[in-house]
Amino acid sequence: MSSGIQTFGSSGAVVFRVEGNVPPQAVSMCRELWFDRDINGQWLVCAARQRGADVGAIVVTDPRVGDFIAMLAELVAHPDQFTDEPRFHSPH
């Protein structure tokens, strides 16, 4: 897995479908979502209704979660390399 990906996300709106209630209830929303690494190598996960408006963010300090986000970046960049559904394992 490459550790070179420093940022990834949408450059425009993405429609999400979120399910989780009992009985299942679908909620559709339009958000921009992006992931950035800071100078310390920690991931910042951001979501916005529109870029610059109603922005929320999470600073990821757990290295295992950071490893997962790095693997997610590789999945987004190279989905053909994940056709055998590899299992996520963090060495931390």
C-alpha positions as CSV (number, residue, x, y, z in Angstrom):
1,M,0.0,0.0,0.0
2,S,1.3,3.4,-0.9
3,S,1.7,6.1,1.7
4,G,1.9,8.9,-0.8
5,I,-1.7,9.9,-0.9
6,Q,-2.0,13.1,1.2
7,T,-5.5,14.3,0.2
8,F,-8.6,12.9,-1.5
9,G,-12.3,13.7,-1.7
10,S,-14.9,15.2,-3.8
11,S,-14.5,18.3,-5.8
12,G,-18.2,18.7,-5.9
13,A,-21.3,17.5,-4.3
14,V,-21.8,13.8,-3.7
15,V,-25.2,12.2,-2.8
16,F,-25.1,9.9,0.2
17,R,-27.8,7.4,1.1
18,V,-27.7,6.7,4.8
19,E,-29.7,3.8,6.4
20,G,-29.7,2.7,10.0
21,N,-33.1,3.0,11.6
22,V,-35.4,0.2,12.5
23,P,-37.5,0.0,10.4
24,P,-35.0,1.0,7.7
25,Q,-35.4,4.5,6.6
26,A,-33.3,6.0,3.8
27,V,-32.1,9.5,4.1
28,S,-30.5,11.1,1.1
29,M,-28.2,14.1,1.4
30,C,-25.8,16.1,-0.7
31,R,-22.4,16.7,0.8
32,E,-18.8,17.4,-0.1
33,L,-16.4,15.0,1.6
34,W,-12.6,15.1,1.7
35,F,-9.7,13.8,3.7
36,D,-6.4,15.7,4.3
37,R,-3.2,14.8,6.1
38,D,-1.7,17.5,8.3
39,I,2.0,18.1,8.8
40,N,2.0,15.5,11.6
41,G,0.6,12.8,9.4
42,Q,-2.8,12.8,11.1
43,W,-5.9,12.7,8.9
44,L,-8.5,15.5,8.9
45,V,-11.9,14.3,7.7
46,C,-14.1,17.2,6.5
47,A,-17.8,17.3,5.4
48,A,-19.7,20.3,4.0
49,R,-23.0,21.1,2.6
50,Q,-21.2,23.3,0.1
51,R,-17.4,24.1,0.2
52,G,-17.0,26.9,2.7
53,A,-20.5,26.7,4.2
54,D,-21.6,24.5,7.1
55,V,-18.2,22.7,7.4
56,G,-17.6,20.0,10.0
57,A,-14.3,18.1,10.6
58,I,-12.8,15.3,12.7
59,V,-9.1,15.2,13.5
60,V,-8.1,11.5,13.6
61,T,-5.5,10.9,16.3
62,D,-5.9,7.1,16.5
63,P,-3.2,5.5,14.3
64,R,-5.4,2.5,13.5
65,V,-8.1,4.8,12.2
66,G,-5.5,6.7,10.2
67,D,-4.3,3.4,8.7
68,F,-7.9,2.6,7.7
69,I,-8.3,6.0,6.0
70,A,-5.0,5.4,4.1
71,M,-6.3,2.1,2.9
72,L,-9.6,3.7,1.9
73,A,-7.6,6.3,-0.1
74,E,-5.9,3.4,-1.9
75,L,-9.3,1.8,-2.5
76,V,-10.7,5.0,-4.0
77,A,-7.6,5.5,-6.1
78,H,-7.1,1.9,-7.3
79,P,-10.3,-0.1,-6.9
80,D,-9.0,-2.8,-9.3
81,Q,-6.4,-3.7,-6.7
82,F,-9.1,-4.6,-4.2
83,T,-11.2,-7.1,-6.2
84,D,-10.2,-10.0,-3.8
85,E,-11.6,-8.0,-0.8
86,P,-8.5,-7.8,1.3
87,R,-9.0,-7.5,5.1
88,F,-8.0,-4.4,6.9
89,H,-5.3,-5.0,9.5
90,S,-3.5,-2.2,11.3
91,P,0.0,-2.9,12.7
92,H,-0.7,-0.4,15.5
